[in-house]
Amino acid sequence: MNVIFLGATKFSLELIDFLVNNDIKIQAIYTTKENIVLPKSKTKINNVNHVDLYEYKYLKDTPIREVAEEKSLSAYKEEISNFNPDVIIAAGWYYMVPEAVRVIPKNGVWGIHASFLPKYAGWSPLVWALINGENDTGVTIFKMDNSIDGGDIVKQKKINIDFDDTIDTLYKKVTETTKSILKNLLSEESKINFTKQNQESLEVYPRRTESDGILDFNQNALQVYNFVRAQTRPYPGAFAYLDEKKLILWITKPSNKVFQDKELGEIVIENEIAYISLVESSIIVNEVEYENKTWNFNKLVMEKKLEGSLIYTSIKKMEE
């Protein structure tokens, strides 16, 4: 099959690399800058997983075009038509694909979405699934239309979410599953079938920003644990404030230990282990970032004598 690829992330690069190594012909790649502006909302997005595909020498013989708000994919429809692709694959792509482009390939434009649609359509599906404590998610390859992730399903597969999964490990599972699905689909062109989605069943989740990573110590230990692992590296991280400085929690572990006489967000030491007191529970923190330095939390607490200090979930609360 002849393929055109739309993407600009590490996920995109892994799939491109996989397809090239499996002798799938990529005729052209359309990519974006690290910072893009969504046309309708005018919202500027910083793509934390952005990859500059121009830097990869093994793609030097593949035409690469940069798509921006002022020059949308529609501007390339004649060039895309001349490539005569069998399918266009969009992964790590943030713009809608216009109908003028979607009608060009005979198998349509396939979006790759990291959920088992119709669940977790929209933005940041893996982050939301981890925050909500789901036990599974999935990968769905679907034919793009005018809806948000509501097009006909080409193929989908469920993926287990283990208790110790983070956003990083879950992305790796999704990537490997996607490779397997694509390899089968692109080698079995004649067997491609499309299954209608019930668009009324779509669960569309909103876009998340870095500020959405603020912790809530009114939650219990499991909720805080899920919140942290959903936004740990390579994402900006779940955070709060300690002595008016940002404290990012990278690695945590839920605990059933209750400190009745302690305030929410108070640092407690018991048996040389540092806890943060929560609602009817507590959290053990293993790794944090503070004062632009990565710390073992126990070492930070001991070295700076922070036992009894309060971690606040906003600057405003610190001032009250």
BELRA-V872841 format. One record per run of one state. SS is the DSSP state (a for helix, b for strand, c for the rest). FROM is the first residue (numbers start at 1). LEN is the number of residues. If there is no record, write none. Layout:
# BELRA-V872841
ss->[SS & SS]
from->[FROM & FROM]
len->[LEN & LEN]
This chain:
# BELRA-V872841
ss->[c & b & c & b & a & c & b & c & b & c & b & c & b & c & a & c & a & c & b & c & b & c & b & c & a & c & b & c & a & c & b & c & b & c & a & c & b & c & b & c & a & c & a & c & b & c & a & c & b & c & a & b & c & a & c & b & c & b & c & b & c & b & c & b & c & b & a & c & b & c & b & c & a & c]
from->[1 & 2 & 7 & 9 & 10 & 22 & 25 & 32 & 35 & 38 & 44 & 47 & 50 & 51 & 53 & 56 & 57 & 60 & 63 & 67 & 68 & 69 & 71 & 72 & 73 & 84 & 87 & 91 & 99 & 103 & 109 & 114 & 121 & 123 & 125 & 132 & 136 & 144 & 153 & 161 & 167 & 187 & 189 & 192 & 195 & 196 & 199 & 202 & 204 & 206 & 210 & 214 & 215 & 221 & 231 & 238 & 243 & 245 & 256 & 266 & 271 & 273 & 279 & 281 & 291 & 293 & 297 & 304 & 310 & 311 & 312 & 313 & 315 & 320]
len->[1 & 5 & 2 & 1 & 12 & 3 & 7 & 3 & 3 & 6 & 3 & 3 & 1 & 2 & 3 & 1 & 3 & 3 & 4 & 1 & 1 & 2 & 1 & 1 & 11 & 3 & 4 & 8 & 4 & 6 & 5 & 7 & 2 & 2 & 7 & 4 & 8 & 9 & 8 & 6 & 20 & 2 & 3 & 3 & 1 & 3 & 3 & 2 & 2 & 4 & 4 & 1 & 6 & 10 & 7 & 5 & 2 & 11 & 10 & 5 & 2 & 6 & 2 & 10 & 2 & 4 & 7 & 6 & 1 & 1 & 1 & 2 & 5 & 1]
